[in-house]
Amino acid sequence: MRALSVILLALFPVLGHAEVMDKEFSLVAILLWGLIGALLVFFAARLKPLLLFILVPVIGLFFFGHLSELVDPYVGPAMAAEAGQIYVFISWAAPAVVLVSGVIGFAFRCRHVKANT
């Protein structure tokens, strides 16, 4: 029994070992938040702009939390080293796509309103 306890206690630090990206969002999660968020923001801006008061804070908080870790001077370089530059690029491009889709949705809304009057 004593030998088993010594072995388990010796292996305890190995059991708790985890890399940086084990604690961060996956690339697929960021892509889905970006693409689904862009679609939702586009259709909300196009059809029901009041929904943006709900969608923008939710999507913005997700990306704010993620990007705040990415720009951290200690965590950010470790994330870039472990996940690669494509992860960093998509992490910055996804919120930009959401914003651009909102602008495009408003542009279609304004164009549609002018055409009907």
Backbone as XML, in Angstrom:
<?xml version="1.0"?>
<chain id="A" units="angstrom">
  <residue number="1" name="MET">
    <atom name="N" x="0.826" y="-1.191" z="0.000"/>
    <atom name="CA" x="0.000" y="0.000" z="0.000"/>
    <atom name="C" x="0.868" y="1.251" z="0.000"/>
  </residue>
  <residue number="2" name="ARG">
    <atom name="N" x="1.971" y="1.189" z="0.753"/>
    <atom name="CA" x="2.857" y="2.337" z="0.823"/>
    <atom name="C" x="3.515" y="2.601" z="-0.529"/>
  </residue>
  <residue number="3" name="ALA">
    <atom name="N" x="3.879" y="1.535" z="-1.221"/>
    <atom name="CA" x="4.514" y="1.693" z="-2.529"/>
    <atom name="C" x="3.541" y="2.311" z="-3.532"/>
  </residue>
  <residue number="4" name="LEU">
    <atom name="N" x="2.296" y="1.890" z="-3.480"/>
    <atom name="CA" x="1.293" y="2.448" z="-4.381"/>
    <atom name="C" x="1.079" y="3.941" z="-4.103"/>
  </residue>
  <residue number="5" name="SER">
    <atom name="N" x="1.058" y="4.317" z="-2.839"/>
    <atom name="CA" x="0.902" y="5.727" z="-2.474"/>
    <atom name="C" x="2.083" y="6.556" z="-2.952"/>
  </residue>
  <residue number="6" name="VAL">
    <atom name="N" x="3.288" y="6.037" z="-2.821"/>
    <atom name="CA" x="4.478" y="6.756" z="-3.267"/>
    <atom name="C" x="4.445" y="6.933" z="-4.792"/>
  </residue>
  <residue number="7" name="ILE">
    <atom name="N" x="4.054" y="5.910" z="-5.507"/>
    <atom name="CA" x="3.994" y="6.002" z="-6.971"/>
    <atom name="C" x="2.939" y="7.022" z="-7.404"/>
  </residue>
  <residue number="8" name="LEU">
    <atom name="N" x="1.765" y="6.984" z="-6.796"/>
    <atom name="CA" x="0.714" y="7.942" z="-7.152"/>
    <atom name="C" x="1.111" y="9.371" z="-6.816"/>
  </residue>
  <residue number="9" name="LEU">
    <atom name="N" x="1.749" y="9.578" z="-5.674"/>
    <atom name="CA" x="2.197" y="10.922" z="-5.314"/>
    <atom name="C" x="3.324" y="11.389" z="-6.228"/>
  </residue>
  <residue number="10" name="ALA">
    <atom name="N" x="4.153" y="10.475" z="-6.681"/>
    <atom name="CA" x="5.232" y="10.851" z="-7.589"/>
    <atom name="C" x="4.679" y="11.219" z="-8.964"/>
  </residue>
  <residue number="11" name="LEU">
    <atom name="N" x="3.590" y="10.602" z="-9.383"/>
    <atom name="CA" x="2.998" y="10.883" z="-10.675"/>
    <atom name="C" x="1.992" y="12.031" z="-10.640"/>
  </residue>
  <residue number="12" name="PHE">
    <atom name="N" x="1.655" y="12.534" z="-9.479"/>
    <atom name="CA" x="0.651" y="13.590" z="-9.363"/>
    <atom name="C" x="0.976" y="14.827" z="-10.190"/>
  </residue>
  <residue number="13" name="PRO">
    <atom name="N" x="2.218" y="15.345" z="-10.206"/>
    <atom name="CA" x="2.485" y="16.507" z="-11.067"/>
    <atom name="C" x="2.291" y="16.213" z="-12.545"/>
  </residue>
  <residue number="14" name="VAL">
    <atom name="N" x="2.536" y="14.999" z="-12.984"/>
    <atom name="CA" x="2.346" y="14.636" z="-14.384"/>
    <atom name="C" x="0.855" y="14.645" z="-14.729"/>
  </residue>
  <residue number="15" name="LEU">
    <atom name="N" x="0.023" y="14.248" z="-13.803"/>
    <atom name="CA" x="-1.416" y="14.225" z="-14.053"/>
    <atom name="C" x="-1.983" y="15.631" z="-14.205"/>
  </residue>
  <residue number="16" name="GLY">
    <atom name="N" x="-1.389" y="16.595" z="-13.540"/>
    <atom name="CA" x="-1.869" y="17.967" z="-13.610"/>
    <atom name="C" x="-1.214" y="18.790" z="-14.696"/>
  </residue>
  <residue number="17" name="HIS">
    <atom name="N" x="-0.314" y="18.204" z="-15.460"/>
    <atom name="CA" x="0.398" y="18.929" z="-16.507"/>
    <atom name="C" x="-0.505" y="19.157" z="-17.708"/>
  </residue>
  <residue number="18" name="ALA">
    <atom name="N" x="-0.588" y="20.404" z="-18.145"/>
    <atom name="CA" x="-1.388" y="20.720" z="-19.329"/>
    <atom name="C" x="-0.714" y="21.861" z="-20.070"/>
  </residue>
  <residue number="19" name="GLU">
    <atom name="N" x="-0.823" y="21.851" z="-21.354"/>
    <atom name="CA" x="-0.247" y="22.903" z="-22.187"/>
    <atom name="C" x="-1.160" y="24.120" z="-22.192"/>
  </residue>
  <residue number="20" name="VAL">
    <atom name="N" x="-0.719" y="25.181" z="-22.845"/>
    <atom name="CA" x="-1.491" y="26.418" z="-22.885"/>
    <atom name="C" x="-2.774" y="26.225" z="-23.680"/>
  </residue>
  <residue number="21" name="MET">
    <atom name="N" x="-2.688" y="25.587" z="-24.816"/>
    <atom name="CA" x="-3.851" y="25.458" z="-25.687"/>
    <atom name="C" x="-4.894" y="24.484" z="-25.146"/>
  </residue>
  <residue number="22" name="ASP">
    <atom name="N" x="-4.560" y="23.721" z="-24.131"/>
    <atom name="CA" x="-5.558" y="22.868" z="-23.501"/>
    <atom name="C" x="-6.588" y="23.695" z="-22.745"/>
  </residue>
  <residue number="23" name="LYS">
    <atom name="N" x="-6.232" y="24.918" z="-22.411"/>
    <atom name="CA" x="-7.111" y="25.791" z="-21.640"/>
    <atom name="C" x="-7.786" y="26.854" z="-22.497"/>
  </residue>
  <residue number="24" name="GLU">
    <atom name="N" x="-7.488" y="26.895" z="-23.771"/>
    <atom name="CA" x="-8.014" y="27.930" z="-24.663"/>
    <atom name="C" x="-9.056" y="27.336" z="-25.605"/>
  </residue>
  <residue number="25" name="PHE">
    <atom name="N" x="-9.768" y="28.226" z="-26.300"/>
    <atom name="CA" x="-10.764" y="27.793" z="-27.269"/>
    <atom name="C" x="-10.073" y="27.154" z="-28.469"/>
  </residue>
  <residue number="26" name="SER">
    <atom name="N" x="-10.719" y="26.157" z="-29.026"/>
    <atom name="CA" x="-10.152" y="25.491" z="-30.199"/>
    <atom name="C" x="-10.357" y="26.356" z="-31.439"/>
  </residue>
  <residue number="27" name="LEU">
    <atom name="N" x="-9.649" y="26.008" z="-32.472"/>
    <atom name="CA" x="-9.769" y="26.725" z="-33.742"/>
    <atom name="C" x="-11.180" y="26.584" z="-34.315"/>
  </residue>
  <residue number="28" name="VAL">
    <atom name="N" x="-11.765" y="25.410" z="-34.161"/>
    <atom name="CA" x="-13.118" y="25.182" z="-34.655"/>
    <atom name="C" x="-14.121" y="26.055" z="-33.899"/>
  </residue>
  <residue number="29" name="ALA">
    <atom name="N" x="-13.937" y="26.194" z="-32.589"/>
    <atom name="CA" x="-14.846" y="27.032" z="-31.799"/>
    <atom name="C" x="-14.762" y="28.492" z="-32.239"/>
  </residue>
  <residue number="30" name="ILE">
    <atom name="N" x="-13.572" y="28.969" z="-32.499"/>
    <atom name="CA" x="-13.408" y="30.359" z="-32.940"/>
    <atom name="C" x="-14.013" y="30.548" z="-34.325"/>
  </residue>
  <residue number="31" name="LEU">
    <atom name="N" x="-13.793" y="29.586" z="-35.210"/>
    <atom name="CA" x="-14.387" y="29.661" z="-36.542"/>
    <atom name="C" x="-15.914" y="29.656" z="-36.477"/>
  </residue>
  <residue number="32" name="LEU">
    <atom name="N" x="-16.479" y="28.790" z="-35.644"/>
    <atom name="CA" x="-17.937" y="28.732" z="-35.531"/>
    <atom name="C" x="-18.502" y="30.013" z="-34.932"/>
  </residue>
  <residue number="33" name="TRP">
    <atom name="N" x="-17.858" y="30.551" z="-33.884"/>
    <atom name="CA" x="-18.313" y="31.817" z="-33.309"/>
    <atom name="C" x="-18.237" y="32.919" z="-34.359"/>
  </residue>
  <residue number="34" name="GLY">
    <atom name="N" x="-17.196" y="32.919" z="-35.155"/>
    <atom name="CA" x="-17.047" y="33.951" z="-36.176"/>
    <atom name="C" x="-18.072" y="33.823" z="-37.284"/>
  </residue>
  <residue number="35" name="LEU">
    <atom name="N" x="-18.243" y="32.613" z="-37.811"/>
    <atom name="CA" x="-19.164" y="32.423" z="-38.935"/>
    <atom name="C" x="-20.628" y="32.544" z="-38.522"/>
  </residue>
  <residue number="36" name="ILE">
    <atom name="N" x="-20.993" y="31.874" z="-37.441"/>
    <atom name="CA" x="-22.381" y="31.963" z="-36.979"/>
    <atom name="C" x="-22.684" y="33.367" z="-36.472"/>
  </residue>
  <residue number="37" name="GLY">
    <atom name="N" x="-21.727" y="33.971" z="-35.785"/>
    <atom name="CA" x="-21.915" y="35.348" z="-35.334"/>
    <atom name="C" x="-22.069" y="36.307" z="-36.496"/>
  </residue>
  <residue number="38" name="ALA">
    <atom name="N" x="-21.295" y="36.107" z="-37.552"/>
    <atom name="CA" x="-21.399" y="36.972" z="-38.731"/>
    <atom name="C" x="-22.766" y="36.829" z="-39.392"/>
  </residue>
  <residue number="39" name="LEU">
    <atom name="N" x="-23.253" y="35.597" z="-39.507"/>
    <atom name="CA" x="-24.575" y="35.391" z="-40.091"/>
    <atom name="C" x="-25.671" y="36.020" z="-39.238"/>
  </residue>
  <residue number="40" name="LEU">
    <atom name="N" x="-25.598" y="35.807" z="-37.933"/>
    <atom name="CA" x="-26.615" y="36.377" z="-37.051"/>
    <atom name="C" x="-26.590" y="37.899" z="-37.064"/>
  </residue>
  <residue number="41" name="VAL">
    <atom name="N" x="-25.399" y="38.478" z="-37.023"/>
    <atom name="CA" x="-25.295" y="39.942" z="-37.042"/>
    <atom name="C" x="-25.763" y="40.487" z="-38.388"/>
  </residue>
  <residue number="42" name="PHE">
    <atom name="N" x="-25.427" y="39.820" z="-39.480"/>
    <atom name="CA" x="-25.881" y="40.270" z="-40.793"/>
    <atom name="C" x="-27.401" y="40.303" z="-40.871"/>
  </residue>
  <residue number="43" name="PHE">
    <atom name="N" x="-28.041" y="39.182" z="-40.499"/>
    <atom name="CA" x="-29.494" y="39.125" z="-40.597"/>
    <atom name="C" x="-30.170" y="40.037" z="-39.578"/>
  </residue>
  <residue number="44" name="ALA">
    <atom name="N" x="-29.570" y="40.213" z="-38.416"/>
    <atom name="CA" x="-30.142" y="41.145" z="-37.446"/>
    <atom name="C" x="-30.045" y="42.576" z="-37.954"/>
  </residue>
  <residue number="45" name="ALA">
    <atom name="N" x="-28.926" y="42.941" z="-38.522"/>
    <atom name="CA" x="-28.772" y="44.301" z="-39.065"/>
    <atom name="C" x="-29.682" y="44.505" z="-40.264"/>
  </residue>
  <residue number="46" name="ARG">
    <atom name="N" x="-29.916" y="43.469" z="-41.016"/>
    <atom name="CA" x="-30.740" y="43.572" z="-42.219"/>
    <atom name="C" x="-32.224" y="43.608" z="-41.882"/>
  </residue>
  <residue number="47" name="LEU">
    <atom name="N" x="-32.654" y="42.768" z="-40.915"/>
    <atom name="CA" x="-34.081" y="42.613" z="-40.663"/>
    <atom name="C" x="-34.560" y="43.261" z="-39.366"/>
  </residue>
  <residue number="48" name="LYS">
    <atom name="N" x="-33.880" y="43.024" z="-38.267"/>
    <atom name="CA" x="-34.296" y="43.529" z="-36.952"/>
    <atom name="C" x="-33.098" y="44.126" z="-36.220"/>
  </residue>
  <residue number="49" name="PRO">
    <atom name="N" x="-32.783" y="45.394" z="-36.443"/>
    <atom name="CA" x="-31.593" y="45.984" z="-35.828"/>
    <atom name="C" x="-31.621" y="46.023" z="-34.296"/>
  </residue>
  <residue number="50" name="LEU">
    <atom name="N" x="-32.789" y="45.956" z="-33.686"/>
    <atom name="CA" x="-32.848" y="45.948" z="-32.227"/>
    <atom name="C" x="-32.231" y="44.684" z="-31.632"/>
  </residue>
  <residue number="51" name="LEU">
    <atom name="N" x="-32.198" y="43.605" z="-32.398"/>
    <atom name="CA" x="-31.551" y="42.378" z="-31.923"/>
    <atom name="C" x="-30.042" y="42.551" z="-31.748"/>
  </residue>
  <residue number="52" name="LEU">
    <atom name="N" x="-29.481" y="43.557" z="-32.380"/>
    <atom name="CA" x="-28.045" y="43.800" z="-32.254"/>
    <atom name="C" x="-27.671" y="44.191" z="-30.824"/>
  </residue>
  <residue number="53" name="PHE">
    <atom name="N" x="-28.629" y="44.747" z="-30.072"/>
    <atom name="CA" x="-28.356" y="45.081" z="-28.678"/>
    <atom name="C" x="-28.132" y="43.846" z="-27.819"/>
  </residue>
  <residue number="54" name="ILE">
    <atom name="N" x="-28.572" y="42.706" z="-28.300"/>
    <atom name="CA" x="-28.328" y="41.442" z="-27.604"/>
    <atom name="C" x="-27.135" y="40.719" z="-28.212"/>
  </residue>
  <residue number="55" name="LEU">
    <atom name="N" x="-27.090" y="40.655" z="-29.539"/>
    <atom name="CA" x="-26.057" y="39.875" z="-30.222"/>
    <atom name="C" x="-24.659" y="40.454" z="-30.077"/>
  </residue>
  <residue number="56" name="VAL">
    <atom name="N" x="-24.528" y="41.754" z="-30.262"/>
    <atom name="CA" x="-23.195" y="42.364" z="-30.247"/>
    <atom name="C" x="-22.504" y="42.213" z="-28.892"/>
  </residue>
  <residue number="57" name="PRO">
    <atom name="N" x="-23.185" y="42.437" z="-27.747"/>
    <atom name="CA" x="-22.485" y="42.217" z="-26.474"/>
    <atom name="C" x="-22.076" y="40.764" z="-26.236"/>
  </residue>
  <residue number="58" name="VAL">
    <atom name="N" x="-22.929" y="39.824" z="-26.628"/>
    <atom name="CA" x="-22.600" y="38.411" z="-26.401"/>
    <atom name="C" x="-21.396" y="37.995" z="-27.244"/>
  </residue>
  <residue number="59" name="ILE">
    <atom name="N" x="-21.452" y="38.298" z="-28.517"/>
    <atom name="CA" x="-20.344" y="37.942" z="-29.408"/>
    <atom name="C" x="-19.101" y="38.748" z="-29.057"/>
  </residue>
  <residue number="60" name="GLY">
    <atom name="N" x="-19.302" y="40.016" z="-28.711"/>
    <atom name="CA" x="-18.166" y="40.860" z="-28.338"/>
    <atom name="C" x="-17.471" y="40.378" z="-27.072"/>
  </residue>
  <residue number="61" name="LEU">
    <atom name="N" x="-18.227" y="39.921" z="-26.084"/>
    <atom name="CA" x="-17.608" y="39.404" z="-24.852"/>
    <atom name="C" x="-16.794" y="38.145" z="-25.122"/>
  </residue>
  <residue number="62" name="PHE">
    <atom name="N" x="-17.301" y="37.290" z="-25.997"/>
    <atom name="CA" x="-16.533" y="36.090" z="-26.344"/>
    <atom name="C" x="-15.188" y="36.474" z="-26.955"/>
  </residue>
  <residue number="63" name="PHE">
    <atom name="N" x="-15.229" y="37.349" z="-27.961"/>
    <atom name="CA" x="-13.988" y="37.715" z="-28.638"/>
    <atom name="C" x="-13.099" y="38.585" z="-27.755"/>
  </residue>
  <residue number="64" name="PHE">
    <atom name="N" x="-13.682" y="39.413" z="-26.897"/>
    <atom name="CA" x="-12.870" y="40.202" z="-25.971"/>
    <atom name="C" x="-12.096" y="39.289" z="-25.018"/>
  </residue>
  <residue number="65" name="GLY">
    <atom name="N" x="-12.788" y="38.302" z="-24.480"/>
    <atom name="CA" x="-12.110" y="37.355" z="-23.583"/>
    <atom name="C" x="-11.014" y="36.574" z="-24.274"/>
  </residue>
  <residue number="66" name="HIS">
    <atom name="N" x="-11.279" y="36.176" z="-25.496"/>
    <atom name="CA" x="-10.275" y="35.399" z="-26.232"/>
    <atom name="C" x="-9.079" y="36.260" z="-26.644"/>
  </residue>
  <residue number="67" name="LEU">
    <atom name="N" x="-9.362" y="37.445" z="-27.182"/>
    <atom name="CA" x="-8.269" y="38.291" z="-27.646"/>
    <atom name="C" x="-7.474" y="38.897" z="-26.504"/>
  </residue>
  <residue number="68" name="SER">
    <atom name="N" x="-8.097" y="39.066" z="-25.334"/>
    <atom name="CA" x="-7.337" y="39.573" z="-24.193"/>
    <atom name="C" x="-6.272" y="38.572" z="-23.756"/>
  </residue>
  <residue number="69" name="GLU">
    <atom name="N" x="-6.550" y="37.291" z="-23.916"/>
    <atom name="CA" x="-5.525" y="36.293" z="-23.616"/>
    <atom name="C" x="-4.486" y="36.220" z="-24.728"/>
  </residue>
  <residue number="70" name="LEU">
    <atom name="N" x="-4.906" y="36.494" z="-25.938"/>
    <atom name="CA" x="-3.976" y="36.433" z="-27.063"/>
    <atom name="C" x="-2.967" y="37.578" z="-27.030"/>
  </residue>
  <residue number="71" name="VAL">
    <atom name="N" x="-3.352" y="38.740" z="-26.519"/>
    <atom name="CA" x="-2.428" y="39.868" z="-26.454"/>
    <atom name="C" x="-1.672" y="39.929" z="-25.133"/>
  </residue>
  <residue number="72" name="ASP">
    <atom name="N" x="-1.939" y="38.996" z="-24.228"/>
    <atom name="CA" x="-1.206" y="38.939" z="-22.970"/>
    <atom name="C" x="0.268" y="38.670" z="-23.259"/>
  </residue>
  <residue number="73" name="PRO">
    <atom name="N" x="1.195" y="39.390" z="-22.587"/>
    <atom name="CA" x="2.611" y="39.217" z="-22.919"/>
    <atom name="C" x="3.188" y="37.842" z="-22.564"/>
  </residue>
  <residue number="74" name="TYR">
    <atom name="N" x="2.521" y="37.089" z="-21.718"/>
    <atom name="CA" x="3.025" y="35.770" z="-21.353"/>
    <atom name="C" x="2.252" y="34.651" z="-22.040"/>
  </residue>
  <residue number="75" name="VAL">
    <atom name="N" x="0.948" y="34.774" z="-22.089"/>
    <atom name="CA" x="0.124" y="33.723" z="-22.660"/>
    <atom name="C" x="0.102" y="33.795" z="-24.189"/>
  </residue>
  <residue number="76" name="GLY">
    <atom name="N" x="0.060" y="34.992" z="-24.738"/>
    <atom name="CA" x="-0.034" y="35.172" z="-26.183"/>
    <atom name="C" x="1.076" y="34.500" z="-26.976"/>
  </residue>
  <residue number="77" name="PRO">
    <atom name="N" x="2.342" y="34.753" z="-26.637"/>
    <atom name="CA" x="3.412" y="34.072" z="-27.384"/>
    <atom name="C" x="3.386" y="32.554" z="-27.223"/>
  </residue>
  <residue number="78" name="ALA">
    <atom name="N" x="2.962" y="32.075" z="-26.063"/>
    <atom name="CA" x="2.866" y="30.628" z="-25.876"/>
    <atom name="C" x="1.750" y="30.047" z="-26.737"/>
  </residue>
  <residue number="79" name="MET">
    <atom name="N" x="0.646" y="30.790" z="-26.854"/>
    <atom name="CA" x="-0.441" y="30.342" z="-27.728"/>
    <atom name="C" x="0.016" y="30.325" z="-29.180"/>
  </residue>
  <residue number="80" name="ALA">
    <atom name="N" x="0.711" y="31.371" z="-29.600"/>
    <atom name="CA" x="1.181" y="31.443" z="-30.989"/>
    <atom name="C" x="2.188" y="30.342" z="-31.280"/>
  </residue>
  <residue number="81" name="ALA">
    <atom name="N" x="3.052" y="30.047" z="-30.320"/>
    <atom name="CA" x="4.052" y="29.004" z="-30.531"/>
    <atom name="C" x="3.415" y="27.617" z="-30.593"/>
  </residue>
  <residue number="82" name="GLU">
    <atom name="N" x="2.396" y="27.411" z="-29.783"/>
    <atom name="CA" x="1.794" y="26.086" z="-29.723"/>
    <atom name="C" x="0.760" y="25.849" z="-30.828"/>
  </residue>
  <residue number="83" name="ALA">
    <atom name="N" x="-0.052" y="26.860" z="-31.136"/>
    <atom name="CA" x="-1.138" y="26.671" z="-32.099"/>
    <atom name="C" x="-0.753" y="27.102" z="-33.511"/>
  </residue>
  <residue number="84" name="GLY">
    <atom name="N" x="0.201" y="28.003" z="-33.632"/>
    <atom name="CA" x="0.624" y="28.453" z="-34.950"/>
    <atom name="C" x="0.033" y="29.800" z="-35.323"/>
  </residue>
  <residue number="85" name="GLN">
    <atom name="N" x="0.565" y="30.357" z="-36.389"/>
    <atom name="CA" x="0.146" y="31.682" z="-36.826"/>
    <atom name="C" x="-1.246" y="31.695" z="-37.437"/>
  </residue>
  <residue number="86" name="ILE">
    <atom name="N" x="-1.693" y="30.581" z="-37.991"/>
    <atom name="CA" x="-3.040" y="30.537" z="-38.558"/>
    <atom name="C" x="-4.082" y="30.719" z="-37.459"/>
  </residue>
  <residue number="87" name="TYR">
    <atom name="N" x="-3.821" y="30.192" z="-36.273"/>
    <atom name="CA" x="-4.717" y="30.364" z="-35.123"/>
    <atom name="C" x="-4.800" y="31.835" z="-34.739"/>
  </residue>
  <residue number="88" name="VAL">
    <atom name="N" x="-3.661" y="32.500" z="-34.720"/>
    <atom name="CA" x="-3.631" y="33.925" z="-34.376"/>
    <atom name="C" x="-4.360" y="34.724" z="-35.447"/>
  </residue>
  <residue number="89" name="PHE">
    <atom name="N" x="-4.132" y="34.408" z="-36.715"/>
    <atom name="CA" x="-4.787" y="35.129" z="-37.802"/>
    <atom name="C" x="-6.303" y="34.973" z="-37.738"/>
  </residue>
  <residue number="90" name="ILE">
    <atom name="N" x="-6.781" y="33.752" z="-37.546"/>
    <atom name="CA" x="-8.225" y="33.520" z="-37.477"/>
    <atom name="C" x="-8.813" y="34.158" z="-36.232"/>
  </residue>
  <residue number="91" name="SER">
    <atom name="N" x="-8.051" y="34.190" z="-35.144"/>
    <atom name="CA" x="-8.534" y="34.839" z="-33.924"/>
    <atom name="C" x="-8.769" y="36.323" z="-34.132"/>
  </residue>
  <residue number="92" name="TRP">
    <atom name="N" x="-7.976" y="36.964" z="-34.962"/>
    <atom name="CA" x="-8.171" y="38.392" z="-35.257"/>
    <atom name="C" x="-9.141" y="38.606" z="-36.406"/>
  </residue>
  <residue number="93" name="ALA">
    <atom name="N" x="-9.201" y="37.680" z="-37.345"/>
    <atom name="CA" x="-10.067" y="37.851" z="-38.509"/>
    <atom name="C" x="-11.533" y="37.592" z="-38.190"/>
  </residue>
  <residue number="94" name="ALA">
    <atom name="N" x="-11.817" y="36.685" z="-37.277"/>
    <atom name="CA" x="-13.214" y="36.341" z="-36.978"/>
    <atom name="C" x="-14.017" y="37.534" z="-36.451"/>
  </residue>
  <residue number="95" name="PRO">
    <atom name="N" x="-13.517" y="38.303" z="-35.464"/>
    <atom name="CA" x="-14.305" y="39.471" z="-35.052"/>
    <atom name="C" x="-14.414" y="40.533" z="-36.140"/>
  </residue>
  <residue number="96" name="ALA">
    <atom name="N" x="-13.396" y="40.634" z="-36.985"/>
    <atom name="CA" x="-13.469" y="41.590" z="-38.093"/>
    <atom name="C" x="-14.551" y="41.177" z="-39.082"/>
  </residue>
  <residue number="97" name="VAL">
    <atom name="N" x="-14.688" y="39.878" z="-39.333"/>
    <atom name="CA" x="-15.729" y="39.389" z="-40.231"/>
    <atom name="C" x="-17.113" y="39.678" z="-39.648"/>
  </residue>
  <residue number="98" name="VAL">
    <atom name="N" x="-17.257" y="39.542" z="-38.331"/>
    <atom name="CA" x="-18.541" y="39.837" z="-37.687"/>
    <atom name="C" x="-18.882" y="41.315" z="-37.864"/>
  </residue>
  <residue number="99" name="LEU">
    <atom name="N" x="-17.914" y="42.190" z="-37.659"/>
    <atom name="CA" x="-18.166" y="43.627" z="-37.822"/>
    <atom name="C" x="-18.497" y="43.988" z="-39.269"/>
  </residue>
  <residue number="100" name="VAL">
    <atom name="N" x="-17.759" y="43.433" z="-40.202"/>
    <atom name="CA" x="-17.999" y="43.719" z="-41.616"/>
    <atom name="C" x="-19.376" y="43.204" z="-42.034"/>
  </residue>
  <residue number="101" name="SER">
    <atom name="N" x="-19.772" y="42.050" z="-41.536"/>
    <atom name="CA" x="-21.093" y="41.531" z="-41.889"/>
    <atom name="C" x="-22.201" y="42.420" z="-41.343"/>
  </residue>
  <residue number="102" name="GLY">
    <atom name="N" x="-21.992" y="43.010" z="-40.178"/>
    <atom name="CA" x="-22.974" y="43.956" z="-39.659"/>
    <atom name="C" x="-23.089" y="45.196" z="-40.516"/>
  </residue>
  <residue number="103" name="VAL">
    <atom name="N" x="-21.968" y="45.711" z="-40.975"/>
    <atom name="CA" x="-21.971" y="46.881" z="-41.863"/>
    <atom name="C" x="-22.656" y="46.546" z="-43.188"/>
  </residue>
  <residue number="104" name="ILE">
    <atom name="N" x="-22.373" y="45.378" z="-43.731"/>
    <atom name="CA" x="-23.010" y="44.966" z="-44.988"/>
    <atom name="C" x="-24.515" y="44.790" z="-44.791"/>
  </residue>
  <residue number="105" name="GLY">
    <atom name="N" x="-24.915" y="44.240" z="-43.648"/>
    <atom name="CA" x="-26.339" y="44.093" z="-43.366"/>
    <atom name="C" x="-27.043" y="45.436" z="-43.291"/>
  </residue>
  <residue number="106" name="PHE">
    <atom name="N" x="-26.409" y="46.435" z="-42.634"/>
    <atom name="CA" x="-26.989" y="47.775" z="-42.595"/>
    <atom name="C" x="-27.044" y="48.398" z="-43.983"/>
  </residue>
  <residue number="107" name="ALA">
    <atom name="N" x="-26.020" y="48.164" z="-44.791"/>
    <atom name="CA" x="-26.016" y="48.712" z="-46.146"/>
    <atom name="C" x="-27.159" y="48.130" z="-46.971"/>
  </residue>
  <residue number="108" name="PHE">
    <atom name="N" x="-27.392" y="46.816" z="-46.867"/>
    <atom name="CA" x="-28.516" y="46.206" z="-47.580"/>
    <atom name="C" x="-29.851" y="46.727" z="-47.056"/>
  </residue>
  <residue number="109" name="ARG">
    <atom name="N" x="-29.916" y="46.965" z="-45.756"/>
    <atom name="CA" x="-31.157" y="47.487" z="-45.176"/>
    <atom name="C" x="-31.449" y="48.891" z="-45.712"/>
  </residue>
  <residue number="110" name="CYS">
    <atom name="N" x="-30.445" y="49.745" z="-45.722"/>
    <atom name="CA" x="-30.625" y="51.107" z="-46.228"/>
    <atom name="C" x="-30.956" y="51.096" z="-47.714"/>
  </residue>
  <residue number="111" name="ARG">
    <atom name="N" x="-30.330" y="50.226" z="-48.468"/>
    <atom name="CA" x="-30.584" y="50.132" z="-49.908"/>
    <atom name="C" x="-31.996" y="49.651" z="-50.179"/>
  </residue>
  <residue number="112" name="HIS">
    <atom name="N" x="-32.454" y="48.695" z="-49.368"/>
    <atom name="CA" x="-33.795" y="48.134" z="-49.524"/>
    <atom name="C" x="-34.850" y="49.183" z="-49.139"/>
  </residue>
  <residue number="113" name="VAL">
    <atom name="N" x="-34.610" y="49.971" z="-48.114"/>
    <atom name="CA" x="-35.556" y="50.996" z="-47.689"/>
    <atom name="C" x="-35.670" y="52.069" z="-48.749"/>
  </residue>
  <residue number="114" name="LYS">
    <atom name="N" x="-34.566" y="52.487" z="-49.349"/>
    <atom name="CA" x="-34.603" y="53.524" z="-50.380"/>
    <atom name="C" x="-35.294" y="53.014" z="-51.643"/>
  </residue>
  <residue number="115" name="ALA">
    <atom name="N" x="-35.151" y="51.737" z="-51.934"/>
    <atom name="CA" x="-35.771" y="51.189" z="-53.147"/>
    <atom name="C" x="-37.289" y="51.086" z="-52.988"/>
  </residue>
  <residue number="116" name="ASN">
    <atom name="N" x="-37.788" y="50.875" z="-51.793"/>
    <atom name="CA" x="-39.214" y="50.732" z="-51.558"/>
    <atom name="C" x="-39.948" y="52.068" z="-51.433"/>
  </residue>
  <residue number="117" name="THR">
    <atom name="N" x="-39.241" y="53.155" z="-51.197"/>
    <atom name="CA" x="-39.940" y="54.430" z="-51.020"/>
    <atom name="C" x="-40.103" y="55.201" z="-52.298"/>
  </residue>
</chain>
